[in-house]
Amino acid sequence: MYTIIFSLLCGGVFIDCKEVIANYWNFRSSTYANGVNGFDEEERTVWKQIFEKSLAPGKSLKVLDVGTGTGFLALLFAEIGHEVTGIDLSEGMLEKAKHNADNMGLKIDLFHGDAENLPFEDCSFDLVVNKYLLWTLQEPACAVREWKRVLKPEGMIFSIDGNWFDPRPDRHIKRMLSELAERFAKKNQYNLIFKKSYDPIRNSLPLYEKISPENISILFSETGLVNTAINPLPGVQKFQRNRHSLSQRLLKNNSIFLISGQKKQE
Ligand SMILES: C[S@@+](CC[C@H](N)C(=O)[O-])C[C@H]1O[C@@H](n2cnc3c(N)ncnc32)[C@H](O)[C@@H]1O
C-alpha cells in the first residue's frame, strides 16, 4: 500500500521505487565489491578491529545485518563468532551472499525482505547493523523503528554510511570530475546505469543527499534510541584512499562514519 502511494508521488509518474532499487542491485550484484577489493583480508581486518573495540569480548550475539548485500558485514560478524541473519531486497545480492558464505565455510541465515518491514519477531536480536543502506531507503524513520522493534532491550544499532551525494557545490564538482576521469579511463561503466535507476527516484529517498552523521543521530534520537554516538571511521577511510587511483584520491573525499544507538531497558 505505502509502496504504491510513494510510487505515485515519484514525479507523478508510476514508478515503484522499491522495484527500481531491487532491479538496480540485482544488476549490480554480479560486479559489486565491498570496499575496494571485495573481501580483501586486510580490509576485513580494519573493519573487525572497529567492531571488536565496540563489543564485549567472548559473548556470542544474535546479529541482524539489514541490506546485507553480498554479506560483507554478516560474514565478518559470523567469523568473529556471532549468530548472524542477513536480509536484503535484492535476490541477486542474496545469491552472492550465499555463495560467499559457502566459500568461506561460514553459516548465516539469509532472508529476502524489506528493511522497512522486517519479518522478525519483536526483541529477537542483540545487535542490528547496516552498512551503506540508509541513503537508499524511502522511509528511513520507519526502518529505524523496525530495527528498534526487533532489538532486545539494551540491544544496539550500528549504522555505517558515507556522505556519498553531498550537494555542496565543491563536493558536487569533485564528484563530477571524478566520474569523468573514471569514464575516460573506462573504469566505471556502472555510473550511467546507477544514474538511470536512481535519478527518477532520488527525491523519494529522504537521506539520499542528506546522509550525514548528524541526521542519522537525530533520526535515532527521534526513534527513542538512547546513548547515540557518532564515530568517524578514519581507519577505513585511510585504507580505502590508499587503494584508490590517484584521480579518485584527489577528487573523492567521502567521510565514512558509524552511528550507534541503544534500545532502552524496558
Ligand atoms: C550499497 S549496497 C550495500 C550492501 C552491503 N551492506 C555492503 O556494505 O556491502 C545497498 C544494499 O541495500 C539493499 N537494499 C536497498 N533497499 C533495501 C530495503 N528497503 N530493504 C532491504 N535491503 C535494501 C540493496 O539491495 C543493496 O544490497
The ligand as an SDF file (V2000), in Angstrom:
LIG
                    3D

 27 29  0  0  0  0  0  0  0  0999 V2000
   25.2450   -0.1100   -1.2310 C   0  0  0  0  0  0  0  0  0  0  0  0
   24.6150   -1.7300   -1.0460 S   0  0  0  0  0  0  0  0  0  0  0  0
   25.4130   -2.1730    0.4940 C   0  0  0  0  0  0  0  0  0  0  0  0
   25.4880   -3.6600    0.6950 C   0  0  0  0  0  0  0  0  0  0  0  0
   26.2100   -4.1080    1.9620 C   0  0  0  0  0  0  0  0  0  0  0  0
   25.5620   -3.6210    3.1670 N   0  0  0  0  0  0  0  0  0  0  0  0
   27.6530   -3.6720    1.9280 C   0  0  0  0  0  0  0  0  0  0  0  0
   28.0350   -2.7660    2.6640 O   0  0  0  0  0  0  0  0  0  0  0  0
   28.4030   -4.2380    1.1450 O   0  0  0  0  0  0  0  0  0  0  0  0
   22.9370   -1.4400   -0.5480 C   0  0  0  0  0  0  0  0  0  0  0  0
   22.1570   -2.7230   -0.3090 C   0  0  0  0  0  0  0  0  0  0  0  0
   20.9150   -2.3940    0.3040 O   0  0  0  0  0  0  0  0  0  0  0  0
   19.9010   -3.2020   -0.2670 C   0  0  0  0  0  0  0  0  0  0  0  0
   18.6060   -2.5240   -0.0660 N   0  0  0  0  0  0  0  0  0  0  0  0
   18.1720   -1.3710   -0.6150 C   0  0  0  0  0  0  0  0  0  0  0  0
   16.9380   -1.0520   -0.1570 N   0  0  0  0  0  0  0  0  0  0  0  0
   16.5890   -2.0390    0.7120 C   0  0  0  0  0  0  0  0  0  0  0  0
   15.4390   -2.3000    1.5120 C   0  0  0  0  0  0  0  0  0  0  0  0
   14.3850   -1.4790    1.5140 N   0  0  0  0  0  0  0  0  0  0  0  0
   15.4410   -3.4030    2.2790 N   0  0  0  0  0  0  0  0  0  0  0  0
   16.4800   -4.2660    2.2910 C   0  0  0  0  0  0  0  0  0  0  0  0
   17.5910   -4.0700    1.5520 N   0  0  0  0  0  0  0  0  0  0  0  0
   17.6540   -2.9870    0.7730 C   0  0  0  0  0  0  0  0  0  0  0  0
   20.3190   -3.3200   -1.7190 C   0  0  0  0  0  0  0  0  0  0  0  0
   19.6760   -4.3990   -2.3600 O   0  0  0  0  0  0  0  0  0  0  0  0
   21.8250   -3.4870   -1.5720 C   0  0  0  0  0  0  0  0  0  0  0  0
   22.1630   -4.8320   -1.4190 O   0  0  0  0  0  0  0  0  0  0  0  0
  1  2  1  0
  2  3  1  0
  2 10  1  0
  3  4  1  0
  4  5  1  0
  5  6  1  0
  5  7  1  0
  7  8  2  0
  7  9  1  0
 10 11  1  0
 11 12  1  0
 11 26  1  0
 12 13  1  0
 13 14  1  0
 13 24  1  0
 14 15  1  0
 14 23  1  0
 15 16  2  0
 16 17  1  0
 17 18  1  0
 17 23  2  0
 18 19  1  0
 18 20  2  0
 20 21  1  0
 21 22  2  0
 22 23  1  0
 24 25  1  0
 24 26  1  0
 26 27  1  0
M  CHG  2   2   1   9  -1
M  END
$$$$
